Amino acid sequence: MSLFEREIGDEWTTLHPRVRERYGLEASEGREAIGVGQMAKLGHSTRAEPALWLGTIDDTLFPDGGTDVPFRIITEPFLDANGNEALFLDRRFDTDPPRRFVDTVRWNSDRGCLTDLYGHRGLVAADLHIRAVDGAIALSIGTQWIRLGDRYLELPDAFAIDGHLRDWYDDGRDRFRVAADITTPLVGQVIGYEGRFENEFRSTEQSETTSALGAIDLPGPHA
């Protein structure tokens, strides 16, 4: 069973067939998804720029924006250190200079949901809650942590983000659509985007990058 199917549960069958195909990847299949398209809108609040610049250090956030920005997203399934399904997502934006946003999604058995580790080192972690809504994937970000060594410190509400993403297939335009909005009480919009892309699959033997976070412990009930 794929990672997203496990999280969504019985509603998985209500997703658009193309969405199920893209997000139903399993490591045993030996293939990854490649999405290529444009971000019609890519922006943020100016008050978020210090945090966005800091995020460039580990490829989590960036201060660049624009319209019709070319981008590519690689979604690679793999098995983590415990033999469980996981996903590595690598987004590349043709801004000036080019930017990346990478994260690793794993199943967190202690918390009974998906947990996302951001960047190459996973210094920030967050629970993910995913539902099927009108054939689309609807994702929201839950509890968040900062990792210090082998311990996780939960972020207080004042510093936590409120994030939502929707990913769906547009039959009329024969392509995928995506929209995301990430905000905080302190700075407003941290990042927001709307885009479209086409998807294809290739062998994971051709993969350019692989997550290094398959062995890092995840936050637990008392992280």
Backbone as a chain_set.jsonl record, in Angstrom:
{"seq": "MSLFEREIGDEWTTLHPRVRERYGLEASEGREAIGVGQMAKLGHSTRAEPALWLGTIDDTLFPDGGTDVPFRIITEPFLDANGNEALFLDRRFDTDPPRRFVDTVRWNSDRGCLTDLYGHRGLVAADLHIRAVDGAIALSIGTQWIRLGDRYLELPDAFAIDGHLRDWYDDGRDRFRVAADITTPLVGQVIGYEGRFENEFRSTEQSETTSALGAIDLPGPHA", "coords": {"N": [[0.846, -1.197, 0.0], [0.53, 2.227, -0.823], [2.059, 5.225, 0.565], [0.405, 7.561, 0.698], [-2.108, 6.454, 0.227], [-2.438, 4.942, 2.51], [-2.686, 6.943, 4.449], [-4.979, 8.373, 3.574], [-7.005, 6.462, 3.441], [-10.23, 4.903, 3.236], [-11.328, 6.763, 1.486], [-9.625, 6.932, -0.598], [-10.277, 5.717, -3.063], [-11.986, 7.547, -4.195], [-10.541, 9.52, -5.36], [-9.375, 11.241, -8.318], [-8.512, 9.186, -11.097], [-5.963, 9.72, -12.288], [-4.707, 11.15, -10.293], [-4.58, 9.224, -8.279], [-2.826, 7.459, -9.554], [-0.472, 8.961, -9.678], [0.108, 9.562, -6.963], [0.04, 7.121, -5.815], [2.381, 5.724, -5.817], [4.755, 3.157, -5.107], [7.652, 1.862, -3.455], [8.458, -0.643, -4.37], [7.776, -0.676, -7.036], [9.736, 0.542, -8.491], [9.86, 3.023, -9.805], [9.571, 6.596, -10.368], [7.808, 9.749, -10.101], [7.685, 12.474, -12.364], [7.043, 15.767, -12.49], [6.452, 18.472, -14.627], [6.192, 21.892, -15.221], [4.618, 25.112, -14.836], [4.625, 27.724, -12.419], [2.022, 29.732, -12.026], [1.601, 31.764, -10.22], [3.787, 32.827, -7.717], [4.611, 33.701, -4.622], [5.067, 35.825, -1.626], [4.873, 37.272, 1.697], [6.523, 40.35, 2.453], [7.386, 40.552, 5.035], [8.103, 38.023, 5.71], [10.566, 37.532, 4.657], [13.166, 37.372, 6.031], [13.042, 34.786, 7.258], [12.668, 33.268, 4.987], [15.038, 33.638, 3.548], [16.755, 32.367, 5.344], [15.839, 29.791, 5.037], [16.956, 28.993, 2.622], [19.369, 27.835, 3.141], [19.084, 25.128, 3.696], [17.512, 24.228, 1.659], [14.66, 24.601, 2.006], [12.932, 26.853, 2.108], [12.562, 29.937, 0.214], [13.283, 33.296, -0.939], [12.44, 34.182, -3.422], [10.202, 35.045, -6.13], [7.459, 35.364, -8.488], [5.803, 35.324, -11.722], [4.467, 32.797, -13.853], [6.597, 30.949, -13.471], [8.92, 28.552, -14.376], [8.974, 25.165, -13.283], [9.943, 22.063, -11.679], [9.007, 18.95, -10.29], [10.087, 16.199, -8.503], [9.024, 13.1, -7.452], [9.833, 10.626, -5.424], [9.496, 7.328, -4.397], [10.59, 5.341, -1.597], [12.071, 2.927, 0.671], [12.182, 3.348, 4.151], [14.483, 3.294, 6.993], [13.274, 1.418, 8.591], [11.991, -0.215, 6.879], [9.616, 0.772, 5.894], [7.219, 2.368, 3.708], [8.118, 5.425, 2.12], [8.414, 8.851, 0.987], [10.306, 10.941, -1.118], [10.427, 14.28, -1.963], [11.328, 16.56, -4.388], [11.518, 19.739, -5.338], [12.109, 22.029, -7.935], [12.805, 25.262, -8.892], [12.866, 27.591, -11.521], [13.927, 30.197, -10.831], [15.78, 33.27, -10.304], [18.518, 33.447, -8.473], [18.339, 29.862, -9.371], [16.151, 27.833, -7.344], [15.532, 25.376, -4.722], [13.222, 23.143, -3.088], [12.967, 20.783, -0.767], [11.669, 17.782, 0.73], [10.926, 15.063, 2.986], [8.642, 12.521, 3.357], [7.231, 10.431, 5.761], [5.687, 7.568, 7.345], [4.374, 7.906, 10.559], [4.214, 5.93, 13.097], [3.865, 6.242, 15.854], [2.33, 8.521, 16.093], [0.272, 8.074, 14.391], [-0.096, 9.11, 11.803], [1.056, 10.835, 8.824], [4.377, 12.153, 8.799], [6.301, 14.941, 8.0], [9.571, 15.684, 7.022], [11.579, 18.419, 6.671], [13.778, 19.824, 4.228], [17.277, 18.906, 3.707], [18.319, 17.966, 6.038], [16.301, 17.677, 7.855], [15.568, 19.455, 9.946], [13.297, 20.74, 10.663], [10.094, 19.535, 11.394], [6.827, 18.206, 10.674], [3.444, 17.191, 11.264], [1.332, 15.71, 8.805], [-1.875, 15.957, 7.389], [-4.11, 14.396, 5.325], [-6.717, 14.425, 2.95], [-9.257, 13.198, 0.717], [-10.907, 15.234, -1.484], [-13.501, 16.01, -3.488], [-12.315, 14.555, -5.578], [-9.728, 15.457, -5.471], [-6.494, 15.813, -3.868], [-6.285, 16.991, -0.622], [-4.337, 18.688, 1.533], [-3.203, 19.39, 4.805], [-1.244, 21.074, 7.278], [-0.174, 19.942, 10.399], [0.738, 19.608, 13.827], [3.948, 20.956, 14.653], [7.569, 20.779, 14.774], [10.886, 21.653, 15.955], [14.004, 20.2, 15.367], [16.517, 19.311, 17.566], [19.491, 17.984, 17.734], [18.933, 14.748, 18.745], [16.437, 15.212, 19.699], [13.071, 16.522, 19.713], [11.484, 19.651, 19.694], [8.405, 21.005, 20.319], [6.797, 23.458, 18.364], [5.519, 26.547, 19.539], [2.166, 27.897, 19.219], [2.279, 30.541, 18.274], [4.464, 30.647, 16.627], [4.129, 28.62, 14.849], [3.17, 27.362, 11.59], [0.368, 27.763, 9.37], [-0.689, 25.694, 7.063], [-1.866, 24.815, 3.809], [-2.594, 22.718, 1.075], [-3.656, 21.924, -2.211], [-4.083, 19.47, -4.635], [-4.852, 18.5, -7.835], [-6.448, 16.945, -10.74], [-6.952, 18.392, -13.843], [-9.283, 17.839, -16.068], [-10.21, 19.273, -18.284], [-8.021, 20.754, -19.187], [-6.187, 18.81, -19.36], [-4.072, 18.246, -17.521], [-2.168, 18.407, -14.45], [-3.042, 20.332, -11.535], [-2.051, 22.617, -8.99], [-2.22, 24.184, -5.811], [-1.16, 26.195, -3.143], [-0.964, 27.517, 0.201], [0.736, 29.064, 2.708], [0.84, 30.282, 5.896], [1.556, 32.434, 8.759], [0.73, 33.599, 12.092], [2.367, 35.742, 12.775], [3.714, 36.883, 10.514], [2.056, 36.753, 8.334], [1.494, 35.722, 4.997], [3.728, 33.208, 4.309], [4.581, 31.721, 2.118], [3.103, 31.286, -1.064], [1.483, 29.66, -3.771], [0.365, 28.951, -7.129], [-0.071, 26.586, -9.61], [0.544, 24.629, -12.615], [1.035, 21.463, -14.168], [2.507, 18.826, -16.146], [2.728, 15.265, -16.06], [5.002, 12.524, -15.863], [6.471, 9.223, -15.774], [9.443, 7.598, -14.611], [12.217, 5.288, -14.365], [13.495, 4.583, -11.105], [16.148, 4.117, -11.08], [17.251, 6.046, -12.6], [17.213, 8.227, -11.026], [18.061, 11.456, -9.753], [18.556, 12.435, -7.217], [18.453, 11.448, -3.763], [16.723, 10.946, -0.707], [18.213, 11.626, 2.457], [17.101, 11.103, 4.848], [15.914, 8.813, 5.78], [16.558, 7.353, 8.029], [16.391, 8.886, 10.301], [14.975, 9.42, 13.498], [11.472, 9.898, 14.202], [9.197, 12.477, 15.437], [7.475, 11.699, 18.481], [4.685, 10.835, 20.677], [5.468, 12.22, 22.952], [7.383, 14.018, 22.13]], "CA": [[0.0, 0.0, 0.0], [1.317, 3.457, -0.894], [2.036, 6.066, 1.756], [-0.768, 8.433, 0.695], [-3.308, 5.63, 0.359], [-2.544, 4.575, 3.924], [-3.163, 8.113, 5.188], [-6.32, 8.778, 3.153], [-7.936, 5.407, 3.831], [-11.312, 4.478, 2.346], [-11.625, 7.794, 0.494], [-8.636, 6.852, -1.676], [-10.906, 5.337, -4.333], [-12.755, 8.67, -4.735], [-9.625, 10.426, -6.045], [-9.274, 11.121, -9.769], [-7.577, 8.09, -11.422], [-4.611, 10.218, -12.542], [-4.149, 11.515, -8.988], [-4.221, 7.954, -7.629], [-1.647, 6.916, -10.221], [0.719, 9.742, -9.317], [0.393, 9.502, -5.534], [0.0, 5.735, -5.356], [3.683, 5.108, -6.055], [5.367, 2.338, -4.062], [9.075, 1.624, -3.711], [8.639, -1.905, -5.092], [7.53, -0.473, -8.456], [10.974, 0.968, -9.129], [9.686, 4.199, -10.65], [9.261, 7.853, -9.708], [6.996, 10.667, -10.904], [8.331, 13.724, -12.726], [6.089, 16.791, -12.9], [7.111, 19.627, -15.245], [5.191, 22.888, -15.569], [4.857, 26.501, -14.471], [3.895, 28.352, -11.336], [1.416, 30.971, -12.514], [1.851, 32.739, -9.162], [4.709, 32.378, -6.682], [4.844, 34.918, -3.868], [5.172, 35.777, -0.17], [4.854, 38.556, 2.386], [7.873, 40.875, 2.671], [7.761, 40.327, 6.434], [8.602, 36.656, 5.841], [11.818, 37.368, 3.923], [14.289, 36.847, 6.825], [12.902, 33.334, 7.395], [12.814, 32.666, 3.663], [16.473, 33.593, 3.264], [17.327, 31.322, 6.197], [15.448, 28.5, 4.48], [17.776, 28.609, 1.466], [20.543, 27.09, 3.61], [18.816, 23.683, 3.657], [16.543, 23.983, 0.582], [13.285, 24.467, 2.494], [12.197, 28.04, 1.694], [13.387, 30.881, -0.535], [12.602, 34.59, -1.009], [12.174, 34.563, -4.803], [8.834, 34.85, -6.588], [7.222, 35.788, -9.857], [4.681, 34.724, -12.44], [4.85, 31.835, -14.898], [7.935, 30.451, -13.138], [9.069, 27.124, -14.683], [9.384, 24.342, -12.147], [9.886, 20.607, -11.824], [8.913, 18.238, -9.013], [10.394, 14.768, -8.556], [8.441, 12.382, -6.319], [10.509, 9.324, -5.44], [9.21, 6.447, -3.257], [11.689, 4.487, -1.146], [11.837, 2.304, 1.969], [13.015, 3.955, 5.184], [15.351, 2.373, 7.729], [12.448, 0.368, 9.192], [11.34, -0.964, 5.811], [8.3, 1.344, 5.614], [7.129, 3.252, 2.557], [8.406, 6.83, 2.34], [8.476, 9.622, -0.248], [11.194, 12.092, -1.186], [9.931, 15.238, -2.94], [12.365, 17.525, -4.749], [10.96, 20.765, -6.218], [13.144, 22.917, -8.462], [12.184, 26.437, -9.495], [13.784, 28.35, -12.374], [14.02, 31.601, -10.443], [17.134, 33.79, -10.495], [19.073, 32.166, -8.935], [17.438, 28.716, -9.218], [15.922, 27.418, -5.963], [14.974, 24.05, -4.477], [12.481, 22.907, -1.859], [12.929, 19.331, -0.641], [11.163, 17.231, 1.982], [10.789, 13.611, 3.045], [7.412, 12.15, 4.059], [7.26, 9.064, 6.291], [4.597, 7.21, 8.234], [4.743, 7.999, 11.96], [3.331, 4.989, 13.793], [3.58, 6.747, 17.19], [1.313, 9.564, 16.03], [-0.826, 7.597, 13.562], [-0.286, 9.958, 10.633], [2.3, 11.118, 8.125], [5.215, 13.233, 9.296], [7.143, 15.503, 6.947], [10.861, 16.221, 7.439], [11.878, 19.42, 5.65], [15.173, 20.05, 3.913], [18.167, 17.742, 3.616], [18.679, 17.507, 7.379], [15.108, 17.45, 8.656], [15.617, 20.233, 11.178], [11.906, 21.083, 10.954], [9.195, 18.412, 11.118], [5.41, 18.546, 10.854], [2.429, 16.203, 10.903], [0.528, 15.997, 7.625], [-3.202, 15.353, 7.36], [-4.49, 14.402, 3.916], [-8.041, 13.899, 2.651], [-9.719, 13.261, -0.665], [-12.017, 16.182, -1.573], [-13.923, 16.215, -4.875], [-11.346, 13.944, -6.476], [-8.416, 16.079, -5.296], [-5.798, 15.654, -2.597], [-6.301, 18.196, 0.199], [-3.334, 18.473, 2.58], [-3.032, 20.445, 5.8], [-0.11, 20.864, 8.17], [-0.57, 19.887, 11.803], [1.746, 19.946, 14.827], [5.283, 21.164, 14.087], [8.693, 20.709, 15.704], [12.277, 21.909, 15.609], [14.845, 19.097, 15.845], [17.803, 19.675, 18.144], [20.15, 16.697, 17.96], [17.976, 13.652, 18.611], [15.21, 15.596, 20.376], [12.17, 17.436, 19.016], [10.792, 20.639, 20.511], [7.192, 21.435, 19.625], [6.697, 24.898, 18.176], [4.3, 27.17, 20.087], [1.226, 28.338, 18.179], [2.649, 31.839, 17.724], [5.518, 30.466, 15.626], [3.755, 27.537, 13.933], [2.551, 27.802, 10.345], [-0.907, 27.187, 8.954], [-0.423, 25.386, 5.664], [-2.86, 24.024, 3.076], [-2.261, 22.456, -0.326], [-4.624, 21.144, -2.982], [-3.486, 18.934, -5.861], [-5.937, 17.833, -8.542], [-6.259, 16.793, -12.171], [-7.869, 19.212, -14.633], [-9.604, 17.115, -17.296], [-10.381, 20.212, -19.376], [-6.701, 21.156, -19.691], [-5.394, 17.587, -19.444], [-2.846, 18.404, -16.759], [-2.343, 18.547, -13.01], [-3.063, 21.685, -10.974], [-1.656, 22.635, -7.589], [-2.31, 25.485, -5.15], [-0.745, 26.099, -1.746], [-0.903, 28.773, 0.949], [1.347, 28.838, 4.012], [0.811, 31.548, 6.629], [1.78, 32.42, 10.207], [0.117, 34.77, 12.736], [3.315, 36.84, 12.924], [4.151, 37.549, 9.278], [1.106, 36.58, 7.238], [1.823, 34.676, 4.027], [5.127, 32.814, 4.199], [4.725, 31.415, 0.704], [1.88, 30.844, -1.711], [1.684, 29.439, -5.201], [-0.624, 28.266, -7.954], [0.641, 26.126, -10.792], [0.039, 23.551, -13.463], [2.154, 20.655, -14.653], [2.277, 17.528, -16.758], [3.413, 14.241, -15.278], [5.446, 11.284, -16.495], [7.164, 8.335, -14.853], [10.708, 7.026, -15.074], [12.824, 4.343, -13.433], [14.243, 5.202, -10.009], [17.573, 3.967, -11.363], [17.67, 7.288, -13.231], [16.982, 9.314, -10.083], [19.183, 12.371, -9.573], [18.772, 12.689, -5.798], [17.778, 10.53, -2.851], [16.642, 11.475, 0.646], [19.134, 11.114, 3.468], [16.377, 11.171, 6.116], [15.176, 7.58, 6.023], [16.944, 6.719, 9.293], [16.19, 9.802, 11.424], [13.767, 9.159, 14.289], [10.383, 10.851, 14.035], [8.583, 12.908, 16.7], [6.502, 10.8, 19.057], [3.662, 11.484, 21.503], [6.069, 13.103, 23.956], [8.603, 14.539, 21.536]], "C": [[0.881, 1.247, 0.0], [1.127, 4.287, 0.37], [0.773, 6.927, 1.817], [-2.06, 7.633, 0.823], [-3.524, 5.228, 1.816], [-3.12, 5.724, 4.741], [-4.614, 8.437, 4.852], [-7.371, 7.729, 3.514], [-9.0, 5.129, 2.785], [-11.628, 5.499, 1.253], [-10.661, 7.763, -0.694], [-9.287, 6.581, -3.027], [-11.711, 6.47, -4.951], [-11.861, 9.684, -5.454], [-9.694, 10.204, -7.557], [-8.249, 10.026, -10.094], [-6.144, 8.563, -11.665], [-3.923, 10.637, -11.238], [-3.744, 10.252, -8.235], [-2.958, 7.367, -8.24], [-0.381, 7.636, -9.765], [1.102, 9.566, -7.848], [0.292, 8.094, -4.955], [1.299, 4.999, -5.573], [4.163, 4.318, -4.845], [6.793, 2.02, -4.455], [9.304, 0.369, -4.552], [8.439, -1.767, -6.595], [8.784, -0.038, -9.202], [10.814, 2.143, -10.074], [9.343, 5.408, -9.793], [8.481, 8.737, -10.663], [7.769, 11.963, -11.13], [7.26, 14.684, -13.226], [6.836, 18.007, -13.436], [6.042, 20.632, -15.654], [5.604, 24.28, -15.178], [4.034, 26.882, -13.25], [3.333, 29.665, -11.852], [1.639, 32.095, -11.52], [2.756, 32.106, -8.121], [5.097, 33.608, -5.87], [4.882, 34.708, -2.373], [5.032, 37.187, 0.382], [6.291, 39.038, 2.595], [8.331, 40.653, 4.112], [8.333, 38.933, 6.662], [10.004, 36.491, 5.278], [13.004, 36.915, 4.78], [14.231, 35.325, 6.981], [13.106, 32.64, 6.059], [14.282, 32.589, 3.254], [17.151, 32.501, 4.085], [17.023, 29.94, 5.623], [16.268, 28.06, 3.294], [18.974, 27.762, 1.871], [20.332, 25.582, 3.458], [17.746, 23.329, 2.631], [15.141, 23.696, 1.119], [12.404, 25.63, 2.046], [13.133, 28.94, 0.899], [12.592, 32.163, -0.749], [12.197, 35.014, -2.42], [10.722, 34.289, -5.176], [8.697, 35.271, -8.035], [5.977, 35.148, -10.421], [5.214, 33.837, -13.553], [6.282, 31.34, -14.706], [8.025, 28.961, -13.487], [9.513, 26.355, -13.442], [9.29, 22.865, -12.509], [9.799, 19.993, -10.44], [9.138, 16.753, -9.248], [9.834, 14.129, -7.293], [8.95, 10.951, -6.369], [10.123, 8.496, -4.207], [10.45, 5.631, -2.884], [11.29, 3.847, 0.182], [12.747, 2.946, 2.999], [13.788, 2.887, 5.944], [14.582, 1.228, 8.381], [11.694, -0.452, 8.151], [9.961, -0.462, 5.461], [8.353, 2.266, 4.402], [7.398, 4.704, 2.965], [8.468, 7.514, 0.98], [9.48, 10.762, -0.095], [10.698, 13.0, -2.296], [10.967, 16.336, -3.143], [11.789, 18.488, -5.777], [12.061, 21.723, -6.643], [12.477, 24.037, -9.257], [13.223, 27.222, -10.288], [13.67, 29.842, -12.085], [15.462, 32.059, -10.706], [17.672, 34.268, -9.155], [18.065, 31.026, -8.774], [17.339, 28.295, -7.749], [15.369, 26.005, -5.904], [14.195, 24.067, -3.169], [12.307, 21.398, -1.765], [12.339, 18.933, 0.702], [10.987, 15.729, 1.841], [9.587, 13.265, 3.909], [7.5, 10.695, 4.483], [6.033, 8.828, 7.166], [5.094, 7.209, 9.673], [3.785, 7.13, 12.763], [2.977, 5.471, 15.195], [2.44, 7.758, 17.183], [0.145, 9.182, 15.12], [-1.129, 8.465, 12.363], [1.049, 10.084, 9.906], [3.053, 12.234, 8.84], [6.172, 13.64, 8.187], [8.416, 16.069, 7.571], [11.345, 17.151, 6.336], [13.382, 19.606, 5.476], [15.973, 18.759, 3.847], [18.492, 17.159, 4.985], [17.479, 17.292, 8.287], [15.093, 18.212, 9.961], [14.242, 20.729, 11.597], [11.034, 19.904, 10.541], [7.761, 18.846, 11.367], [4.539, 17.349, 10.52], [1.71, 16.663, 9.644], [-0.798, 15.267, 7.737], [-3.749, 15.506, 5.943], [-5.865, 13.764, 3.758], [-8.266, 13.926, 1.143], [-10.954, 14.151, -0.697], [-12.328, 16.433, -3.042], [-12.886, 15.706, -5.865], [-9.934, 14.466, -6.344], [-7.806, 15.684, -3.955], [-5.806, 16.996, -1.874], [-5.415, 17.94, 1.417], [-3.308, 19.667, 3.521], [-1.903, 20.052, 6.745], [-0.576, 20.947, 9.609], [0.545, 20.341, 12.736], [3.137, 20.004, 14.201], [6.34, 21.171, 15.177], [9.966, 21.25, 15.083], [13.098, 20.761, 16.176], [16.18, 19.635, 16.319], [18.515, 18.383, 18.534], [19.165, 15.574, 17.727], [16.667, 13.942, 19.339], [14.402, 16.56, 19.524], [11.495, 18.362, 20.021], [9.59, 21.146, 19.731], [7.135, 22.953, 19.546], [5.424, 25.435, 18.83], [3.453, 27.72, 18.951], [1.658, 29.64, 17.511], [3.683, 31.725, 16.609], [5.176, 29.386, 14.6], [3.089, 28.11, 12.684], [1.194, 27.124, 10.168], [-0.784, 26.952, 7.454], [-1.478, 24.49, 5.052], [-2.426, 23.894, 1.618], [-3.365, 21.627, -0.957], [-3.986, 20.749, -4.304], [-4.566, 18.138, -6.577], [-5.624, 17.726, -10.026], [-7.361, 17.536, -12.903], [-8.13, 18.504, -15.953], [-9.706, 18.049, -18.5], [-9.069, 20.617, -20.014], [-5.732, 19.987, -19.786], [-4.034, 17.755, -18.761], [-3.181, 18.523, -15.27], [-2.343, 20.03, -12.637], [-2.684, 21.58, -9.493], [-1.783, 24.055, -7.055], [-1.963, 25.294, -3.678], [-0.691, 27.469, -1.112], [-0.383, 28.448, 2.349], [1.464, 30.184, 4.717], [1.214, 31.342, 8.085], [1.104, 33.652, 10.805], [1.045, 35.986, 12.762], [3.585, 37.598, 11.634], [3.137, 37.473, 8.146], [1.551, 35.471, 6.302], [3.331, 34.431, 3.97], [5.449, 32.487, 2.749], [3.371, 30.955, 0.172], [2.148, 30.638, -3.186], [0.487, 28.747, -5.826], [0.075, 27.858, -9.238], [-0.06, 25.014, -11.528], [1.235, 22.75, -13.955], [1.652, 19.378, -15.312], [3.154, 16.512, -16.054], [3.826, 13.064, -16.154], [6.19, 10.461, -15.453], [8.482, 7.877, -15.467], [11.252, 6.101, -13.993], [13.58, 5.081, -12.338], [15.745, 5.009, -10.184], [18.139, 5.216, -12.024], [17.575, 8.475, -12.281], [18.248, 10.131, -9.859], [19.528, 12.579, -8.105], [18.0, 11.668, -4.972], [17.799, 11.133, -1.451], [17.67, 10.821, 1.554], [18.447, 10.984, 4.823], [15.602, 9.903, 6.434], [15.468, 6.926, 7.355], [16.732, 7.611, 10.499], [14.906, 9.476, 12.163], [12.747, 10.271, 14.087], [9.856, 11.32, 15.388], [7.548, 11.901, 17.174], [5.5, 11.554, 19.909], [4.229, 12.48, 22.493], [7.373, 13.665, 23.428], [9.014, 15.857, 22.188]], "O": [[1.864, 1.316, 0.737], [0.182, 4.089, 1.135], [0.137, 7.017, 2.867], [-3.008, 8.09, 1.461], [-4.658, 5.181, 2.294], [-3.949, 5.506, 5.625], [-5.4, 8.745, 5.748], [-8.503, 8.075, 3.854], [-8.713, 5.118, 1.588], [-12.146, 5.13, 0.199], [-10.855, 8.479, -1.676], [-8.883, 7.163, -4.033], [-12.089, 6.38, -6.119], [-12.367, 10.608, -6.09], [-10.031, 9.113, -8.017], [-7.215, 9.945, -9.43], [-5.201, 7.871, -11.282], [-2.709, 10.495, -11.097], [-2.678, 10.213, -7.62], [-2.111, 6.836, -7.523], [0.645, 7.009, -9.5], [2.282, 9.436, -7.524], [0.441, 7.9, -3.749], [1.326, 3.769, -5.521], [4.0, 4.749, -3.703], [7.113, 1.918, -5.639], [10.235, 0.32, -5.356], [8.875, -2.629, -7.358], [8.883, -0.229, -10.414], [11.557, 2.254, -11.049], [8.89, 5.278, -8.656], [8.482, 8.517, -11.874], [8.418, 12.484, -10.223], [6.642, 14.446, -14.264], [7.746, 18.518, -12.782], [5.091, 20.278, -16.351], [6.791, 24.61, -15.182], [2.905, 26.426, -13.07], [4.084, 30.612, -12.09], [1.844, 33.244, -11.911], [2.52, 30.977, -7.691], [5.829, 34.467, -6.362], [4.752, 33.584, -1.888], [5.068, 38.167, -0.361], [7.179, 38.235, 2.88], [9.531, 40.575, 4.378], [8.974, 38.682, 7.682], [10.586, 35.414, 5.404], [13.807, 36.119, 4.291], [15.252, 34.649, 6.852], [13.657, 31.541, 6.007], [14.719, 31.591, 2.68], [18.021, 31.792, 3.581], [17.847, 29.03, 5.711], [16.288, 26.871, 2.973], [19.537, 27.048, 1.041], [21.264, 24.845, 3.135], [17.139, 22.261, 2.71], [14.511, 22.703, 0.755], [11.257, 25.421, 1.649], [14.347, 28.74, 0.902], [11.362, 32.133, -0.742], [11.66, 36.108, -2.595], [10.085, 33.405, -4.603], [9.689, 35.505, -8.724], [5.199, 34.517, -9.707], [6.275, 34.097, -14.12], [7.075, 31.313, -15.647], [7.261, 28.171, -12.932], [10.325, 26.839, -12.654], [8.658, 22.476, -13.491], [10.451, 20.469, -9.511], [8.473, 16.129, -10.075], [10.138, 14.571, -6.185], [8.56, 10.165, -7.232], [10.395, 8.916, -3.083], [11.255, 5.276, -3.746], [10.26, 4.207, 0.751], [13.948, 3.082, 2.767], [13.753, 1.711, 5.58], [15.162, 0.186, 8.69], [10.857, -1.285, 8.498], [9.196, -1.168, 4.804], [9.386, 2.865, 4.104], [6.959, 5.152, 4.024], [8.561, 6.851, -0.053], [9.503, 11.456, 0.922], [10.558, 12.566, -3.44], [11.423, 16.961, -2.185], [11.589, 18.126, -6.936], [12.852, 22.177, -5.816], [11.69, 23.788, -10.171], [14.321, 27.488, -9.798], [13.361, 30.641, -12.969], [16.262, 31.31, -11.267], [17.338, 35.37, -8.721], [17.043, 31.2, -8.111], [18.313, 28.386, -7.002], [14.816, 25.493, -6.878], [14.454, 24.872, -2.274], [11.595, 20.796, -2.569], [12.486, 19.651, 1.692], [10.909, 15.194, 0.736], [9.52, 13.67, 5.07], [7.805, 9.823, 3.669], [5.419, 9.772, 7.662], [6.112, 6.589, 9.981], [2.671, 7.552, 13.073], [1.897, 5.149, 15.692], [1.676, 7.849, 18.144], [-0.863, 9.887, 15.081], [-2.28, 8.559, 11.938], [2.051, 9.505, 10.327], [2.449, 13.142, 9.411], [6.773, 12.797, 7.522], [8.354, 16.839, 8.529], [11.506, 16.726, 5.192], [14.15, 19.553, 6.436], [15.418, 17.662, 3.921], [18.892, 16.0, 5.091], [17.634, 16.77, 9.391], [14.655, 17.683, 10.983], [14.039, 21.098, 12.754], [11.216, 19.34, 9.462], [7.505, 19.742, 12.172], [4.848, 16.581, 9.608], [1.503, 17.859, 9.44], [-0.844, 14.102, 8.13], [-3.838, 16.618, 5.424], [-6.154, 12.718, 4.34], [-7.547, 14.597, 0.402], [-11.942, 13.865, -0.02], [-11.509, 17.006, -3.762], [-12.612, 16.355, -6.875], [-9.028, 13.982, -7.023], [-8.51, 15.275, -3.031], [-5.391, 18.012, -2.431], [-5.716, 17.071, 2.236], [-3.382, 20.815, 3.084], [-1.642, 18.872, 6.98], [-1.276, 21.881, 10.001], [1.218, 21.337, 12.472], [3.467, 19.202, 13.327], [6.074, 21.512, 16.329], [10.113, 21.301, 13.862], [12.918, 20.383, 17.334], [16.887, 20.323, 15.583], [18.181, 17.764, 19.544], [18.615, 15.45, 16.633], [15.873, 13.031, 19.574], [14.952, 17.315, 18.723], [11.001, 17.922, 21.059], [9.732, 21.656, 18.619], [7.39, 23.648, 20.529], [4.359, 24.835, 18.687], [3.955, 27.979, 17.857], [1.432, 29.827, 16.316], [3.77, 32.598, 15.746], [5.865, 29.256, 13.588], [2.518, 29.201, 12.716], [0.92, 26.067, 10.737], [-0.778, 27.9, 6.669], [-1.934, 23.53, 5.674], [-1.949, 24.854, 1.013], [-3.937, 20.742, -0.321], [-3.419, 21.586, -5.006], [-5.137, 17.208, -6.006], [-4.668, 18.327, -10.516], [-8.546, 17.345, -12.629], [-7.299, 18.556, -16.86], [-9.334, 17.671, -19.611], [-8.992, 20.804, -21.228], [-4.596, 20.146, -20.234], [-2.99, 17.451, -19.338], [-4.337, 18.714, -14.893], [-1.74, 20.863, -13.314], [-2.966, 20.577, -8.837], [-1.489, 25.018, -7.763], [-2.42, 24.343, -3.044], [-0.411, 28.465, -1.779], [-0.984, 27.66, 3.079], [2.098, 31.11, 4.211], [1.216, 30.217, 8.585], [0.918, 34.649, 10.107], [0.577, 37.125, 12.77], [3.677, 38.825, 11.649], [3.347, 38.078, 7.094], [1.943, 34.396, 6.756], [4.107, 35.324, 3.629], [6.469, 32.924, 2.216], [2.596, 30.312, 0.881], [2.948, 31.358, -3.785], [-0.288, 28.061, -5.16], [0.735, 28.674, -9.882], [-1.113, 24.527, -11.117], [2.323, 23.298, -14.138], [0.536, 18.92, -15.068], [4.204, 16.859, -15.513], [3.1, 12.66, -17.063], [6.502, 10.958, -14.371], [8.615, 7.783, -16.688], [10.799, 6.13, -12.849], [14.233, 6.09, -12.604], [16.534, 5.668, -9.507], [19.35, 5.434, -12.017], [17.83, 9.611, -12.684], [19.352, 9.591, -9.783], [20.679, 12.869, -7.78], [17.012, 11.099, -5.435], [18.782, 11.76, -1.056], [17.961, 9.63, 1.439], [19.113, 10.779, 5.837], [14.713, 9.927, 7.285], [14.727, 6.043, 7.786], [16.878, 7.145, 11.629], [13.862, 9.277, 11.541], [13.099, 11.423, 13.837], [10.048, 10.632, 16.39], [6.827, 11.316, 16.366], [5.462, 12.784, 19.874], [3.574, 13.463, 22.842], [8.353, 13.783, 24.164], [10.028, 16.443, 21.808]]}, "num_chains": 1, "name": "protein.A"}
